Amino acid sequence: MNVFRQIVALIFLLPSLTLAQTWQAQSGEIQLAVLELFTAEGCGLCPAADRWVDQLPQQGINDDQLIVLGFHVDYLDDKKGWIDRFASPVFSDRQRQLARLNLYQTVYTPEFVVSGEVIHNWRQHLKELVKAVNGFKPEAHLEIQVTQHSDQLIIESKIDVIGDANQQFSMLYLAVTENNIESKIGGGDNAGATFHHQNLVRKWLGPFELNQTGHTDLTTQITIDDDWNLSNSSIVAVVQNLEDGFVLQGLKLPLVEKEL
């Protein structure tokens, strides 16, 4: 009878087990460049920048070289007369943080920041900067494992940082990004347009402190919002030295549905 009860309990447990999916990735020997692109749906200059970034694979820059984080800032909502539903004060604060690290007093859209450095003439310099970053020896190694339990994502991160200064000043950031989001614009400079957002940052978490010994294990839990399409989403991990602003390494993990 006890064996029978155990079998019945296991049968009822199986559906919950199949709901749990796990993804994992680790950084390699190439240092990936990380582009943080600050835009807004009401900004008239931003669609051209977004299109240019979306076409980078056709220009020879792919996911093995560059991670793109598309932040929508909220400080243009009132100025442009269009409320960007993807904008967040958290993203605007991130842009201001990067401005301070670059010793700038102003922020604007579209703004390109590659591995911590503000790039003004992005059409001319971004691709060569990406390739330069790829030529550096990584000063951090990342491993992440993501497990979905119902409406929760459990992110287990292992971070190794090289060098005394990096170990003293580096922090970890985590992002949830999503592709293929359609948005119809009813106001602002782009009224009447329909956007298909790529690499859109849905959530930005951090900074998380890292052990100054050089190795850190960290577990983070994220609640999945109802309007996220998880199969089009990725988890991005970024290690940045917050004294000089340089991004030591990035890692992107697509949450592609696995066949059972």
Backbone bond lengths (Angstrom), bond angles and torsions (degrees), N, CA, C in turn:
res aa  C-N    CA-C-N  psi(-1)  N-CA   C-N-CA  omega(-1)  CA-C   N-CA-C  phi
1 M - - - 1.461 - - 1.521 110.58 -
2 N 1.351 117.17 -40.76 1.458 119.85 -179.93 1.528 110.82 -63.14
3 V 1.352 116.29 -38.98 1.463 120.05 178.66 1.518 109.75 -63.94
4 F 1.346 116.68 -41.80 1.461 121.08 179.36 1.522 110.57 -59.97
5 R 1.324 117.07 -44.40 1.466 120.99 179.96 1.530 111.07 -63.33
6 Q 1.332 116.43 -38.20 1.459 119.54 179.12 1.522 111.03 -65.18
7 I 1.342 116.45 -38.48 1.463 120.05 178.96 1.517 110.64 -66.05
8 V 1.337 117.10 -43.19 1.461 121.30 178.88 1.523 110.13 -62.28
9 A 1.328 117.45 -43.48 1.468 121.26 179.37 1.520 110.71 -61.56
10 L 1.347 117.08 -39.35 1.459 120.69 179.50 1.522 111.01 -66.16
11 I 1.328 117.08 -38.76 1.469 120.97 178.96 1.516 110.47 -61.34
12 F 1.320 116.89 -43.00 1.472 120.28 179.17 1.528 111.43 -70.42
13 L 1.317 117.22 -24.92 1.459 120.77 -179.55 1.517 112.38 -79.97
14 L 1.322 117.99 -26.64 1.463 121.92 -174.40 1.525 114.06 -56.22
15 P 1.351 120.63 -44.31 1.464 118.67 179.32 1.522 113.14 -57.22
16 S 1.342 117.32 -39.82 1.461 119.26 -179.55 1.520 110.97 -69.38
17 L 1.345 116.46 -31.23 1.460 118.74 178.48 1.517 111.25 -68.22
18 T 1.345 117.18 -38.04 1.459 119.91 -177.92 1.517 111.62 -70.64
19 L 1.331 117.71 -17.86 1.453 120.47 179.56 1.528 111.83 -75.60
20 A 1.319 117.00 -19.31 1.458 120.70 -177.19 1.526 109.72 -85.99
21 Q 1.333 115.57 119.27 1.459 120.88 175.50 1.518 109.06 -113.66
22 T 1.311 115.85 148.89 1.459 121.09 -179.50 1.522 109.99 -130.58
23 W 1.330 115.05 136.00 1.468 122.45 175.75 1.527 107.57 -128.22
24 Q 1.324 116.37 150.66 1.459 119.03 178.10 1.524 110.57 -151.03
25 A 1.333 115.15 154.61 1.469 121.94 179.80 1.518 108.50 -160.30
26 Q 1.322 115.66 160.10 1.461 121.03 174.52 1.523 108.95 -142.46
27 S 1.329 114.84 153.43 1.456 119.92 -179.96 1.524 109.81 -74.19
28 G 1.346 114.77 158.06 1.457 119.86 -176.31 1.522 112.09 -109.38
29 E 1.322 114.79 -155.11 1.457 120.73 -175.95 1.523 112.26 -85.03
30 I 1.330 116.86 -11.76 1.463 121.08 177.98 1.517 109.42 -96.34
31 Q 1.320 116.76 135.82 1.459 119.86 174.67 1.522 108.63 -81.03
32 L 1.315 116.59 119.79 1.457 120.82 177.76 1.520 109.84 -79.29
33 A 1.320 116.42 139.94 1.460 120.91 170.53 1.522 108.27 -79.61
34 V 1.324 116.65 148.23 1.462 122.55 178.68 1.522 108.39 -121.55
35 L 1.326 116.25 116.50 1.460 121.80 177.03 1.519 109.32 -97.76
36 E 1.320 116.69 121.01 1.458 122.29 171.48 1.530 106.91 -105.04
37 L 1.330 115.43 110.75 1.462 122.60 -176.15 1.523 108.90 -106.83
38 F 1.333 116.09 120.41 1.468 121.52 -176.80 1.525 108.84 -104.81
39 T 1.342 115.12 116.68 1.455 121.68 -176.90 1.520 109.47 -139.06
40 A 1.343 115.25 -177.04 1.459 122.02 174.67 1.518 108.17 -157.77
41 E 1.330 116.07 148.77 1.463 119.55 -177.89 1.523 112.60 -66.15
42 G 1.328 118.08 -24.49 1.453 120.64 179.80 1.519 114.23 -87.58
43 C 1.319 117.75 -2.00 1.461 123.16 -176.44 1.520 110.30 -86.37
44 G 1.347 116.49 121.52 1.453 120.46 -176.50 1.513 114.84 -69.17
45 L 1.342 118.17 -25.15 1.458 121.80 -178.72 1.529 112.62 -87.83
46 C 1.321 117.13 -10.80 1.462 119.71 -171.41 1.535 115.12 -76.85
47 P 1.335 120.54 -36.07 1.472 117.97 -178.48 1.522 113.75 -57.26
48 A 1.334 117.72 -38.81 1.468 120.01 179.23 1.523 110.90 -63.77
49 A 1.339 116.40 -39.25 1.469 120.21 178.22 1.527 110.76 -66.38
50 D 1.324 116.67 -42.51 1.465 120.46 178.66 1.526 111.00 -61.03
51 R 1.335 116.11 -45.13 1.469 119.53 179.92 1.520 111.25 -62.37
52 W 1.317 116.42 -40.69 1.468 120.67 -179.31 1.523 110.57 -62.10
53 V 1.325 116.45 -42.48 1.468 120.56 178.57 1.525 110.55 -66.56
54 D 1.339 117.23 -41.36 1.463 120.33 179.58 1.519 111.81 -62.10
55 Q 1.328 117.17 -26.11 1.465 121.54 -177.97 1.533 112.87 -92.48
56 L 1.322 118.10 3.94 1.463 120.18 -179.59 1.535 113.42 -57.46
57 P 1.342 120.00 -37.19 1.472 118.16 176.75 1.528 112.75 -57.90
58 Q 1.341 117.37 -34.98 1.463 120.21 177.44 1.528 111.76 -72.63
59 Q 1.350 116.17 -14.72 1.455 120.79 178.10 1.536 112.41 -100.84
60 G 1.342 115.96 9.64 1.454 120.03 174.63 1.513 115.50 94.58
61 I 1.344 118.21 7.96 1.462 121.75 177.93 1.525 108.01 -112.18
62 N 1.333 117.75 114.95 1.458 121.20 -174.35 1.526 111.85 -121.15
63 D 1.332 115.63 -174.42 1.469 121.24 -176.03 1.519 113.29 -65.80
64 D 1.329 117.26 -18.94 1.467 119.97 177.55 1.519 111.96 -77.31
65 Q 1.344 116.54 -8.02 1.454 121.32 -178.34 1.522 113.38 -118.21
66 L 1.333 116.50 -29.24 1.467 120.24 -168.48 1.521 111.54 -142.60
67 I 1.331 115.28 135.66 1.464 123.15 169.57 1.525 107.40 -107.33
68 V 1.327 116.61 131.29 1.470 121.49 -179.80 1.522 109.44 -109.77
69 L 1.332 115.22 131.05 1.462 122.88 174.98 1.521 107.95 -120.66
70 G 1.328 116.80 113.04 1.455 121.44 -178.59 1.523 111.18 -97.06
71 F 1.333 116.40 103.51 1.468 122.07 179.84 1.526 109.90 -96.22
72 H 1.328 117.24 129.04 1.462 121.66 173.24 1.530 108.52 -100.15
73 V 1.324 115.88 121.39 1.468 121.06 -176.99 1.524 110.49 -89.93
74 D 1.335 115.92 155.01 1.465 120.30 -173.77 1.524 114.15 -101.73
75 Y 1.336 119.11 -6.73 1.457 119.59 -172.86 1.535 113.21 -77.22
76 L 1.345 117.10 -4.88 1.461 119.61 175.99 1.523 113.19 -96.88
77 D 1.327 118.00 -5.73 1.464 120.49 -175.40 1.524 112.17 -56.22
78 D 1.321 117.29 -51.33 1.467 120.75 -178.71 1.525 111.47 -72.66
79 K 1.321 117.02 -37.82 1.465 120.45 -177.58 1.517 112.19 -66.00
80 K 1.323 116.79 -36.27 1.461 121.00 -174.72 1.522 113.70 -97.88
81 G 1.322 117.10 -9.49 1.457 119.12 179.37 1.519 113.90 72.21
82 W 1.319 116.27 26.83 1.472 120.82 176.98 1.516 108.59 -143.69
83 I 1.332 115.75 123.78 1.452 121.14 179.55 1.523 108.90 -85.44
84 D 1.310 115.90 111.19 1.465 122.41 178.59 1.522 107.87 -78.53
85 R 1.332 116.49 111.09 1.474 119.92 -175.07 1.527 112.74 -70.24
86 F 1.322 117.06 -11.79 1.461 120.47 179.15 1.528 112.18 -99.04
87 A 1.330 116.42 -2.93 1.465 120.64 -178.02 1.527 110.53 -80.63
88 S 1.333 114.99 154.37 1.458 120.43 -179.71 1.521 109.37 -150.92
89 P 1.331 117.59 142.43 1.467 119.58 173.35 1.526 112.18 -61.15
90 V 1.322 117.27 -25.57 1.469 120.70 176.12 1.527 109.97 -62.64
91 F 1.324 116.73 -40.12 1.462 120.59 179.92 1.529 110.85 -70.89
92 S 1.334 116.64 -37.82 1.467 120.05 176.47 1.528 110.59 -64.26
93 D 1.331 116.71 -38.58 1.470 120.29 177.52 1.522 110.87 -64.46
94 R 1.325 117.07 -37.23 1.463 119.69 177.59 1.535 110.05 -62.83
95 Q 1.323 117.36 -41.56 1.456 120.14 178.62 1.529 111.12 -63.13
96 R 1.316 117.11 -42.42 1.470 120.25 178.96 1.527 111.07 -66.19
97 Q 1.325 116.66 -35.56 1.466 120.16 176.73 1.526 110.56 -61.33
98 L 1.334 116.81 -45.01 1.455 120.60 179.43 1.527 111.24 -66.39
99 A 1.335 117.10 -34.39 1.469 119.73 176.24 1.520 110.56 -62.46
100 R 1.332 117.00 -43.26 1.466 120.00 179.25 1.522 111.19 -63.61
101 L 1.339 116.93 -40.16 1.461 119.98 179.51 1.529 111.36 -65.05
102 N 1.347 116.42 -28.18 1.466 121.15 177.85 1.525 112.58 -93.46
103 L 1.359 116.24 6.50 1.470 122.56 178.66 1.525 112.11 62.94
104 Y 1.364 116.22 34.43 1.460 121.28 174.30 1.523 109.17 -106.73
105 Q 1.329 115.74 151.94 1.466 120.71 -179.42 1.520 112.70 -105.38
106 T 1.327 118.16 -8.41 1.460 120.65 -177.08 1.526 110.47 -123.31
107 V 1.334 114.55 156.18 1.465 122.18 173.00 1.518 107.88 -126.80
108 Y 1.316 116.38 158.59 1.457 120.47 -176.30 1.523 108.99 -158.99
109 T 1.331 115.68 171.89 1.466 121.14 175.44 1.522 109.04 -130.21
110 P 1.329 117.99 143.93 1.471 125.52 -10.33 1.525 110.74 -75.96
111 E 1.310 115.94 141.15 1.460 120.97 176.69 1.520 109.10 -123.04
112 F 1.332 114.68 134.41 1.461 122.88 -179.12 1.523 108.93 -109.46
113 V 1.335 116.20 128.67 1.461 121.92 174.79 1.526 107.33 -128.47
114 V 1.330 116.85 117.59 1.462 121.67 -177.21 1.525 109.22 -109.14
115 S 1.328 115.00 115.23 1.471 121.91 178.34 1.518 111.96 51.19
116 G 1.357 115.02 36.71 1.462 121.42 175.89 1.505 115.02 98.62
117 E 1.340 118.96 -10.19 1.465 121.81 -176.29 1.525 110.92 -107.98
118 V 1.334 116.75 128.04 1.460 121.78 177.51 1.522 109.98 -68.92
119 I 1.343 116.28 131.19 1.459 122.67 179.50 1.524 108.44 -114.48
120 H 1.319 116.71 115.93 1.466 120.26 -178.06 1.527 111.34 -82.73
121 N 1.311 117.69 -53.91 1.463 121.00 179.12 1.520 108.46 -92.89
122 W 1.342 115.31 76.17 1.458 119.92 -171.83 1.526 112.61 -70.00
123 R 1.312 117.86 -32.32 1.477 119.00 178.51 1.529 111.34 -61.86
124 Q 1.308 116.80 -34.69 1.457 120.87 -176.40 1.517 112.72 -88.61
125 H 1.348 117.59 -35.86 1.460 119.48 -166.96 1.523 115.30 -111.00
126 L 1.334 119.12 -16.37 1.461 118.80 -171.80 1.517 112.53 -63.14
127 K 1.298 118.16 -46.78 1.466 120.36 -175.70 1.525 111.72 -63.71
128 E 1.314 116.99 -40.69 1.464 118.67 179.98 1.529 111.07 -70.24
129 L 1.338 116.80 -32.11 1.460 119.39 177.13 1.526 110.82 -68.93
130 V 1.314 116.65 -40.71 1.470 120.11 177.02 1.518 110.46 -57.77
131 K 1.313 116.64 -46.64 1.462 120.49 -179.24 1.529 111.08 -65.51
132 A 1.332 116.70 -34.29 1.463 119.64 177.34 1.525 110.87 -65.80
133 V 1.328 116.85 -44.19 1.468 120.88 177.88 1.522 110.38 -61.73
134 N 1.337 116.91 -41.00 1.470 120.37 178.66 1.516 112.06 -60.64
135 G 1.318 117.83 -22.45 1.454 121.60 -179.13 1.515 114.03 -83.38
136 F 1.340 117.35 -10.08 1.454 120.77 178.99 1.530 110.76 -77.89
137 K 1.313 116.30 151.54 1.455 120.91 171.44 1.522 108.73 -79.52
138 P 1.332 118.20 125.36 1.471 119.78 -177.03 1.517 112.34 -58.06
139 E 1.326 115.64 136.85 1.458 121.86 177.89 1.526 111.79 -103.69
140 A 1.342 115.17 11.56 1.462 120.62 174.66 1.524 108.53 -151.69
141 H 1.319 114.88 148.82 1.467 121.42 175.52 1.523 107.92 -123.05
142 L 1.334 115.53 136.01 1.466 121.16 -175.27 1.525 110.51 -124.20
143 E 1.308 115.84 138.84 1.459 122.47 168.04 1.523 107.55 -132.12
144 I 1.325 116.29 131.24 1.468 119.09 176.43 1.522 110.00 -132.60
145 Q 1.315 113.96 142.71 1.461 121.81 172.81 1.517 107.99 -127.76
146 V 1.320 115.97 129.58 1.461 121.67 -178.14 1.518 108.62 -117.94
147 T 1.310 116.36 127.77 1.457 122.30 177.22 1.520 109.22 -122.51
148 Q 1.329 115.60 131.61 1.466 120.44 176.92 1.515 109.60 -97.56
149 H 1.317 115.25 125.09 1.460 122.60 172.27 1.518 107.21 -123.26
150 S 1.334 116.00 103.88 1.459 120.86 -178.51 1.527 109.68 56.86
151 D 1.340 118.50 -117.92 1.462 120.45 -178.18 1.529 112.31 -98.82
152 Q 1.324 116.61 22.58 1.457 120.86 -178.63 1.534 110.81 -120.70
153 L 1.329 115.59 141.57 1.456 122.12 169.38 1.525 108.07 -109.62
154 I 1.311 116.55 122.90 1.460 122.19 177.05 1.528 107.09 -102.47
155 I 1.322 116.57 116.70 1.462 122.22 -176.88 1.520 108.71 -108.83
156 E 1.322 115.98 116.57 1.457 121.86 176.41 1.527 107.86 -105.74
157 S 1.319 115.71 118.46 1.467 121.87 -175.39 1.523 110.07 -114.95
158 K 1.326 115.37 138.64 1.460 122.42 171.05 1.519 106.96 -121.42
159 I 1.325 116.07 123.99 1.463 121.37 -174.84 1.511 109.52 -126.38
160 D 1.331 115.56 129.88 1.461 121.71 173.17 1.521 107.93 -121.51
161 V 1.339 116.05 125.48 1.458 122.18 -177.25 1.521 109.22 -116.41
162 I 1.334 116.26 136.23 1.462 122.60 -176.41 1.531 109.83 -105.80
163 G 1.332 116.43 135.39 1.464 121.49 174.90 1.509 112.63 100.77
164 D 1.316 117.81 137.22 1.462 122.21 -175.49 1.530 112.28 -60.32
165 A 1.338 117.33 -46.54 1.464 120.17 -178.28 1.524 110.88 -64.66
166 N 1.318 116.77 -42.14 1.463 120.04 177.55 1.522 111.52 -62.94
167 Q 1.316 116.76 -42.63 1.467 120.31 -179.80 1.522 111.60 -64.89
168 Q 1.319 116.77 -29.12 1.458 120.59 -178.74 1.527 112.58 -78.81
169 F 1.334 117.16 -35.33 1.463 119.85 -169.42 1.530 115.30 -115.82
170 S 1.320 118.82 -2.14 1.466 119.70 -174.01 1.521 112.20 -85.74
171 M 1.335 114.08 149.28 1.459 123.04 178.49 1.533 108.76 -134.66
172 L 1.325 115.23 161.66 1.462 121.97 177.36 1.519 109.85 -106.80
173 Y 1.337 116.01 138.58 1.458 122.82 170.82 1.525 108.41 -122.33
174 L 1.327 115.59 148.68 1.461 122.26 176.34 1.528 109.30 -126.92
175 A 1.320 115.28 142.52 1.462 120.25 178.88 1.524 109.75 -134.64
176 V 1.329 115.21 148.61 1.462 122.40 166.29 1.516 106.46 -106.78
177 T 1.334 117.12 123.72 1.459 120.90 178.16 1.525 109.26 -119.08
178 E 1.337 115.03 159.23 1.462 119.79 -179.78 1.526 109.91 -143.19
179 N 1.329 115.94 144.85 1.459 123.18 178.15 1.526 111.51 -107.88
180 N 1.341 114.60 164.50 1.468 122.81 169.69 1.526 113.10 59.94
181 I 1.320 115.87 46.87 1.465 121.00 177.55 1.522 108.89 -101.16
182 E 1.313 116.93 118.60 1.463 121.41 179.30 1.525 110.19 -87.57
183 S 1.321 115.67 134.84 1.465 120.56 -179.52 1.521 108.85 -142.90
184 K 1.330 116.30 122.43 1.465 122.22 178.62 1.527 108.99 -95.53
185 I 1.320 115.86 129.33 1.457 121.99 -171.74 1.527 109.90 -99.58
186 G 1.335 114.77 126.42 1.463 119.85 -176.91 1.511 114.55 -109.47
187 G 1.337 117.93 5.71 1.459 120.31 -178.90 1.507 111.09 -164.74
188 G 1.324 115.89 -178.33 1.456 120.38 -179.72 1.509 112.22 75.95
189 D 1.331 116.55 -166.76 1.462 121.99 -177.06 1.523 112.78 -65.47
190 N 1.323 117.60 -22.31 1.467 121.22 -174.73 1.522 112.82 -110.10
191 A 1.331 117.07 25.88 1.468 121.47 -178.39 1.525 110.71 -54.71
192 G 1.337 115.63 132.35 1.457 121.65 179.68 1.515 114.07 93.76
193 A 1.325 117.54 -11.74 1.469 121.05 -178.60 1.528 110.51 -82.94
194 T 1.318 115.33 157.39 1.461 122.38 172.05 1.520 108.01 -121.53
195 F 1.322 116.57 121.41 1.456 121.69 -179.04 1.529 110.15 -101.29
196 H 1.312 114.68 151.22 1.464 121.82 172.15 1.531 106.49 -123.56
197 H 1.314 114.89 89.28 1.461 120.77 -171.74 1.529 111.65 -69.98
198 Q 1.342 114.41 138.41 1.458 122.08 175.08 1.528 108.80 -121.06
199 N 1.323 116.29 149.45 1.478 122.29 176.26 1.527 111.64 55.57
200 L 1.311 116.53 32.15 1.462 121.76 -177.11 1.526 110.31 -74.48
201 V 1.317 116.32 125.68 1.463 119.92 178.14 1.531 109.21 -75.43
202 R 1.306 115.21 120.20 1.466 122.07 176.58 1.527 111.46 -91.69
203 K 1.326 115.39 -35.89 1.471 119.87 -177.67 1.523 108.25 -148.45
204 W 1.343 115.17 141.28 1.460 122.54 179.97 1.523 108.05 -130.05
205 L 1.324 116.58 120.96 1.458 121.62 -175.30 1.518 110.19 -123.36
206 G 1.311 115.92 141.31 1.462 121.23 178.71 1.518 110.49 128.30
207 P 1.334 115.76 179.19 1.463 125.98 5.84 1.526 113.30 -80.25
208 F 1.324 114.93 144.20 1.452 122.23 173.84 1.528 108.28 -100.70
209 E 1.320 115.82 130.14 1.462 119.98 -179.24 1.527 110.62 -69.48
210 L 1.328 114.78 142.85 1.457 121.67 177.84 1.521 109.40 -112.52
211 N 1.330 115.41 148.65 1.455 120.13 178.89 1.522 110.79 -66.08
212 Q 1.306 115.99 135.99 1.461 119.94 -179.01 1.517 112.73 -75.34
213 T 1.331 116.90 -1.81 1.458 120.50 172.34 1.528 111.14 -74.01
214 G 1.341 115.81 -18.15 1.459 120.69 179.48 1.507 114.36 110.09
215 H 1.342 118.66 -21.37 1.471 120.80 179.98 1.521 109.78 -119.50
216 T 1.345 115.09 135.78 1.462 120.78 179.89 1.520 109.54 -138.75
217 D 1.335 116.36 135.23 1.464 123.22 168.39 1.521 107.51 -110.42
218 L 1.329 115.75 130.83 1.461 119.69 -173.61 1.523 109.60 -140.69
219 T 1.330 116.50 136.01 1.467 121.85 175.83 1.525 109.11 -118.17
220 T 1.332 115.34 129.65 1.461 121.72 -177.77 1.522 108.70 -129.90
221 Q 1.318 116.45 141.93 1.461 121.64 -179.88 1.517 109.72 -118.40
222 I 1.330 116.45 131.67 1.461 122.77 -179.54 1.513 109.17 -125.34
223 T 1.330 116.82 132.48 1.456 121.75 174.73 1.525 109.38 -84.26
224 I 1.321 116.62 129.16 1.463 121.91 -178.90 1.520 109.16 -77.10
225 D 1.330 117.11 121.96 1.458 121.05 177.06 1.525 110.35 -71.51
226 D 1.332 116.05 151.28 1.462 120.79 -176.50 1.527 112.72 -63.11
227 D 1.340 117.67 -29.43 1.465 119.29 -175.53 1.526 113.07 -92.68
228 W 1.326 118.79 6.44 1.456 120.81 175.02 1.530 109.97 -81.93
229 N 1.320 116.33 138.76 1.459 121.99 170.02 1.529 106.68 -100.27
230 L 1.315 115.99 100.29 1.459 119.91 -170.28 1.526 112.30 -64.10
231 S 1.337 117.57 -32.01 1.460 119.92 -178.56 1.524 112.11 -69.39
232 N 1.337 117.58 -16.51 1.469 122.00 175.28 1.529 111.95 -102.48
233 S 1.327 116.44 11.97 1.464 120.65 -171.81 1.528 111.84 -109.01
234 S 1.325 114.73 163.45 1.458 122.15 176.76 1.519 109.12 -141.51
235 I 1.319 114.99 155.86 1.456 121.50 169.05 1.534 107.12 -104.42
236 V 1.326 115.83 130.57 1.463 121.50 179.33 1.524 108.71 -118.40
237 A 1.328 116.19 132.47 1.462 122.47 174.97 1.521 108.83 -114.48
238 V 1.334 116.30 136.35 1.460 122.22 -177.56 1.527 108.37 -134.13
239 V 1.331 116.56 129.04 1.465 121.63 173.18 1.524 108.02 -107.69
240 Q 1.334 115.97 123.82 1.463 120.98 -175.94 1.523 110.75 -130.50
241 N 1.323 115.41 136.15 1.460 122.16 171.94 1.530 107.28 -80.29
242 L 1.319 117.62 113.96 1.460 121.27 -173.91 1.525 113.18 -87.86
243 E 1.334 116.79 8.16 1.468 118.55 170.15 1.527 110.40 -91.90
244 D 1.334 117.12 -48.66 1.464 119.28 179.47 1.523 112.69 -101.88
245 G 1.337 117.29 -7.91 1.454 121.21 175.90 1.512 115.42 86.16
246 F 1.330 118.83 -4.73 1.462 120.40 -173.90 1.525 111.00 -76.33
247 V 1.329 115.58 135.31 1.456 121.76 176.28 1.525 108.60 -84.52
248 L 1.328 116.30 118.57 1.459 121.53 -174.37 1.525 112.98 -77.18
249 Q 1.339 116.31 -33.81 1.462 120.04 179.45 1.531 109.01 -170.75
250 G 1.325 114.59 153.61 1.452 121.48 174.69 1.513 109.82 -132.93
251 L 1.323 115.64 157.18 1.466 121.42 179.41 1.522 108.25 -146.80
252 K 1.330 115.38 132.52 1.468 121.48 179.83 1.517 109.17 -118.87
253 L 1.338 116.13 130.02 1.455 122.06 -179.60 1.531 109.58 -123.21
254 P 1.351 118.27 102.57 1.472 120.42 177.28 1.525 110.68 -67.76
255 L 1.324 116.17 138.34 1.465 121.43 -179.95 1.520 109.30 -95.18
256 V 1.312 115.10 62.23 1.470 121.29 -178.45 1.517 109.11 -75.42
257 E 1.323 115.93 135.40 1.465 120.12 179.73 1.513 109.97 -64.31
258 K 1.324 115.82 136.07 1.458 121.49 -179.61 1.514 109.45 -98.96
259 E 1.326 115.33 144.50 1.456 119.75 175.23 1.527 110.35 -73.98
260 L 1.315 114.45 133.27 1.475 119.13 -179.86 1.515 110.97 -83.02
